[in-house]
Each structure stands twice: as C-alpha cells, then as structure tokens.
Amino acid sequence: MDADGRRISGQGDLERLRPIIAAALADPEILKIGHNLKYDIQVLARAGFDLKPPLADTLIASYLIEPERRSRKLDDLSLAVLGRELTSFSEATAGLDDQFVRVALDAARDYACEDVRAAFLLWEIFRKKLAENQLEGLFYKTEMPLVPVLSAMETAGVRIDGDLLAGLGETFARDLALLEQEIYRLVGGEFNINSPKQLGEILFEKLKLPHGRKTKTGYSTDMKVLEKLCRYHDLPALVIRSRNLSKLKNTYIDGLIAQISPEDGRVHSSFNQAVTATGRLSSSNPNLQNIPIRSDEGRKIRAAFVPEPGCLFVAADYSQIDLRVLAHYSRDGALVAAFNNGEDVHKRTAAEVFAVNPGFVTPEMRRVAKAINFGIAYGMSAFGLAGELNIGRGEAAEFIDRYFSHYSGVKAFMEEIVVHAREQGYVTTLMGRRRPVPDIGVKNANRRQIAERTAINTPIQGTAADIIKLAMIAVEKRLRGDSLAARQVLQIHDEIVIEAPENEAETVAAIMKQEMESVMELTVPLVVNVSLGKNLAET
C-alpha cells in the first residue's frame, strides 16, 4: 500500500488472498514459525487474521537455550548463530524518514523474505538444541501456549483513573515541598537533596554521623546506609521518605499518566517473556510488576487501577509459593508437615528460631522469621540477613544455624544443589528450565558465592515462575472454554488479575482458585487466595 492506503502496482490483492492466508494461519496442522510472535499476533489481528497454534518462536527458543544472552534481536541472532548479516530497518528505509510504506515493492519483498529466511534457519538449529537440552516440554507446553495469552493481555491493557492519579500527583508534590523545607530547616540551610555528594557531606562532615569508607566519588548514601543512620538523627528518615515519595510520583504517577492511551483510557504494558534469567515475567512501558503495595501512598496509586464500569477485579495470589517449592525440593519433614497441616510457616519458624512456644510468638518475631524463611530460599548469607534485619552478623548467623537445626532437609538440599551445579555447570527447574552457573567453580570467593546463591534460588524462583505461567494458560483456557467475557489484564509477581463483569466475578474467582491450585502437583499443596475489588487496592 502507498501512504494513502492504495495498492501499488505489482502488489497482490489482500482481499483476494485473505481466505488462503487465513486458512493457513488458523490450520492446527501447520507449524507457524516466527521471531517475537506475540507482536505478530497483534499485527495480524489488526489486519483481521487469527494466528493459531502450533507456534514456534525463535526468540523464546533462544531464551530457553541461552537465558544469559544479552540481545535476542533477529539481526543479532542471525549474525551470531548463522553468520548472516541482515539488512537493518534503517537501511531498508534510508532516505524515506523510516517509513516502510514508502519502500519500493521489490526492496520490501527482499527485506521481509530475508527476515523470514533467517527465522526459519534459526528454528532449524534451535529445535535440535531444545531437544538436546530436554527443553521441548517447557517450550511447547508452557512458553508457546503463553504467547497468545500475553498478547491478549497487552491488547486489553488495564484501565487507569487519570484524574485520580493527577490529584495524587498534586498532593505528592505538596508533600515533597514540605519535606524539602523540613530537611533544610533541620540542617540549617539549602542543598541539593538528590546529590549523593552534597548529602554525604551534610550527613558525615557537618552532622558527624558514622560512615563507611570514603571513596573517590564520596560517601555512600544509599538506602541501606540511610536506614542504619536513622537511629542517630532525624535527617536520614526524612531523606528516605523524600526519595520514596519522589519515586512514586515520577514513576507511578507521572509515568503512568503519560502511558494512558487516549483511545481507551487504558495502559498497555509489554509483558516480557524472555528477559529474566529465572523465567519470571517482567513488564515494561510501563513496568507494572513493581506497583507499590506496602505504603499508604502505594495503595493510593493502586486505587487508580480500575475495571470498566459494570466490572470487578478478581485477583488470585499464590500463598508463599517459593517456600512451598522449597519444601517440595528439600522434602524437609518439618517444612512439609507445616504446609500439609495448614500451619503459619513464619510463626512456626519464629517459634524454633527464638525457642519459644508458638503461642508466645510476637509480630516482630514473625517478621524476623519471615525474612529468614525467604532469605534462606534465596541463598542469603548471614551478612545479607544482618543487613536485611539491621542486626549483628553474629546474631544473624545464630538465627540461620537455629533454622537449619530445625529444617535440616533444607540445608541438605542447598548443599546438594550446589554440588550438582558444580558438576554440570547449570541448574534446572521442575519443568526443566536451565540456567548456567559458570562461576560456580572459580577461585574468586565473591563470584563463587554469588554463583552458589544463584544455584540455590534459581530452581525455586524458576519453578514458581513456571507454575504462574501454567496457571495463566489454564485460567485462560477455562475462561474461553466457558465463553466468559472476563479477561486477564495483569500478572504481578505471584498474582493474576482478571477484569470480569460483575455477574461473572464469583464464577471467575472459583475458576481461578481451582485451576491455579491444581496446575502442578507438589509434595505440599498449592494454596491460592482470591479477592474481588472495584480497584487494585481493594484486592
């Protein structure tokens, strides 16, 4: 088509070809190969075509085979894997203001066919590597069925109350101005609060607060440093609040408002399937994975995420999924029994670590135990736990020793997985997802310890990620199979959020709980908490 939408000389008639193309794209016997098929599904849908499975995405295949690779662009993969340099988009549209519609027909044909050829040749290599690495099940049963689910989520987007956000932005701006004045009053003059150098001089030279080693660039004023300094002076706490409030305003208010589509009032994030090394989904433009929840300000922002009129949000969240996966891997008797008996695992751990009867466990003890439970699951050292809880390293080490004396199976699992990783150079999830740990045997202690922590937490986080993905697929299949209007709109950490008509909400809640809890059988039960709300804060 030309710039005015007219077919140019020599170009085929789309409407005449439509039945042939549509039949091929929908044929369940034809494998559709492409690179970044999630995007292709959306482009084809706008042209009236439905791309149906089976699918083979070379971008996803590359991700499973080499999860640590930095770039998965077709051009880069073609050069690295095939030794073929492709014509770039900028080269194809040179002198045409990057408007592909103006590219000559034969040049456009060659450019498109070159990409198709590269994807096909990559697939010929990748499909063999998937088989060699026992990744076929993960690819065909998890990653490929997830592609159309994510595509539909991106197309649907999530509705945002822009007026509410704008009002919050004004409130946050006033609060920031008041904080700024209070900080200036406290130190007796103005300075650039956002300058680590100037802040360091104020904290450590003017106020004489304890500090770490001074470097060439000045004193460290990161969040951990400021949190430790709160016991000595009021200024660090004010700076922390100012930073947090500024981040909320810039990222989650100004950023979200800028991303609201004028066409439908919704934000259409990109859900990235091939970014994180653990297999977890991420999102970008905007990042909806880190929508704040703990602070009052964060909950106010979540309240701006709203369903369409006549609808509700149905949110289903896995309860302590990482620890349940750890229990499955370790087969630790105490941990497995706690989950199978429906106990509060954090309370149980607190009772053991503090050597008290469970009835005497305080909220603070439980908070410490929660940090220990999750810290252990992520391979946290005594040094890391000490920083997390703001306690001495010796006390942290004692907590960890008490933990392992009670959960000895967990310690055995961690030791075994490190040995296993050292022998084969990688670790896997229950679904077979691989992650290389090349530094597991190096002499450098810091690099080796990081690799050991990676070896410990990857099977746990990665399996949890696989479970979430399988849950999204299963829920989507039920929604469509039952001809419901409800649609998945968000995936945040261990939570799936669905926008459902009010008359479908209870049905959807039951479907989510049933499908999510039965998607994978572990030694301990998967437990899902479901809630309904008129905005994200209510869920």
Rosetta blueprint (number, residue, H / E / L):
1 M L
2 D L
3 A L
4 D L
5 G L
6 R L
7 R L
8 I L
9 S L
10 G L
11 Q L
12 G L
13 D L
14 L H
15 E H
16 R H
17 L H
18 R H
19 P H
20 I H
21 I H
22 A H
23 A H
24 A H
25 L H
26 A H
27 D L
28 P L
29 E L
30 I L
31 L L
32 K E
33 I E
34 G E
35 H L
36 N L
37 L H
38 K H
39 Y H
40 D H
41 I H
42 Q H
43 V H
44 L H
45 A H
46 R H
47 A L
48 G L
49 F L
50 D L
51 L L
52 K L
53 P L
54 P L
55 L E
56 A E
57 D E
58 T H
59 L H
60 I H
61 A H
62 S H
63 Y H
64 L H
65 I H
66 E L
67 P L
68 E L
69 R L
70 R L
71 S L
72 R L
73 K L
74 L H
75 D H
76 D H
77 L H
78 S H
79 L H
80 A H
81 V H
82 L H
83 G L
84 R L
85 E L
86 L L
87 T L
88 S L
89 F H
90 S H
91 E H
92 A H
93 T L
94 A L
95 G L
96 L L
97 D L
98 D L
99 Q L
100 F H
101 V H
102 R H
103 V L
104 A L
105 L H
106 D H
107 A H
108 A H
109 R H
110 D H
111 Y H
112 A H
113 C H
114 E H
115 D H
116 V H
117 R H
118 A H
119 A H
120 F H
121 L H
122 L H
123 W H
124 E H
125 I H
126 F H
127 R H
128 K H
129 K H
130 L H
131 A H
132 E H
133 N L
134 Q L
135 L L
136 E H
137 G H
138 L H
139 F H
140 Y H
141 K H
142 T H
143 E H
144 M H
145 P H
146 L H
147 V H
148 P H
149 V H
150 L H
151 S H
152 A H
153 M H
154 E H
155 T H
156 A H
157 G L
158 V E
159 R E
160 I E
161 D L
162 G H
163 D H
164 L H
165 L H
166 A H
167 G H
168 L H
169 G H
170 E H
171 T H
172 F H
173 A H
174 R H
175 D H
176 L H
177 A H
178 L H
179 L H
180 E H
181 Q H
182 E H
183 I H
184 Y H
185 R H
186 L H
187 V H
188 G L
189 G L
190 E L
191 F L
192 N L
193 I L
194 N L
195 S L
196 P H
197 K H
198 Q H
199 L H
200 G H
201 E H
202 I H
203 L H
204 F H
205 E H
206 K H
207 L L
208 K L
209 L L
210 P L
211 H L
212 G L
213 R L
214 K L
215 T E
216 K L
217 T L
218 G E
219 Y L
220 S L
221 T L
222 D L
223 M H
224 K H
225 V H
226 L H
227 E H
228 K H
229 L H
230 C L
231 R L
232 Y L
233 H L
234 D L
235 L H
236 P H
237 A H
238 L H
239 V H
240 I H
241 R H
242 S H
243 R H
244 N H
245 L H
246 S H
247 K H
248 L H
249 K H
250 N H
251 T H
252 Y H
253 I H
254 D H
255 G H
256 L H
257 I H
258 A H
259 Q H
260 I E
261 S L
262 P L
263 E L
264 D L
265 G L
266 R E
267 V E
268 H L
269 S L
270 S E
271 F E
272 N E
273 Q L
274 A L
275 V L
276 T L
277 A L
278 T L
279 G L
280 R L
281 L L
282 S E
283 S E
284 S E
285 N L
286 P L
287 N L
288 L L
289 Q L
290 N L
291 I L
292 P L
293 I L
294 R L
295 S L
296 D H
297 E H
298 G H
299 R H
300 K H
301 I H
302 R H
303 A L
304 A L
305 F E
306 V L
307 P L
308 E L
309 P L
310 G L
311 C E
312 L E
313 F E
314 V E
315 A E
316 A E
317 D E
318 Y E
319 S L
320 Q L
321 I H
322 D H
323 L H
324 R H
325 V H
326 L H
327 A H
328 H H
329 Y H
330 S H
331 R L
332 D L
333 G H
334 A H
335 L H
336 V H
337 A H
338 A H
339 F H
340 N H
341 N L
342 G L
343 E L
344 D L
345 V H
346 H H
347 K H
348 R H
349 T H
350 A H
351 A H
352 E H
353 V H
354 F L
355 A L
356 V L
357 N L
358 P H
359 G H
360 F H
361 V L
362 T L
363 P H
364 E H
365 M H
366 R H
367 R H
368 V H
369 A H
370 K H
371 A H
372 I H
373 N H
374 F H
375 G H
376 I H
377 A H
378 Y L
379 G L
380 M L
381 S L
382 A H
383 F H
384 G H
385 L H
386 A H
387 G H
388 E H
389 L H
390 N L
391 I L
392 G L
393 R H
394 G H
395 E H
396 A H
397 A H
398 E H
399 F H
400 I H
401 D H
402 R H
403 Y H
404 F H
405 S H
406 H H
407 Y L
408 S H
409 G H
410 V H
411 K H
412 A H
413 F H
414 M H
415 E H
416 E H
417 I H
418 V H
419 V H
420 H H
421 A H
422 R H
423 E H
424 Q H
425 G L
426 Y E
427 V E
428 T E
429 T L
430 L L
431 M L
432 G L
433 R L
434 R E
435 R E
436 P E
437 V L
438 P H
439 D H
440 I H
441 G H
442 V L
443 K L
444 N L
445 A H
446 N H
447 R H
448 R H
449 Q H
450 I H
451 A H
452 E H
453 R H
454 T H
455 A H
456 I H
457 N H
458 T H
459 P H
460 I H
461 Q H
462 G H
463 T H
464 A H
465 A H
466 D H
467 I H
468 I H
469 K H
470 L H
471 A H
472 M H
473 I H
474 A H
475 V H
476 E H
477 K H
478 R H
479 L H
480 R H
481 G H
482 D L
483 S L
484 L L
485 A L
486 A L
487 R E
488 Q E
489 V E
490 L E
491 Q E
492 I E
493 H L
494 D L
495 E E
496 I E
497 V E
498 I E
499 E E
500 A E
501 P E
502 E H
503 N H
504 E H
505 A H
506 E H
507 T H
508 V H
509 A H
510 A H
511 I H
512 M H
513 K H
514 Q H
515 E H
516 M H
517 E H
518 S L
519 V L
520 M L
521 E L
522 L L
523 T L
524 V L
525 P L
526 L L
527 V L
528 V E
529 N E
530 V E
531 S E
532 L E
533 G E
534 K L
535 N L
536 L H
537 A H
538 E H
539 T L
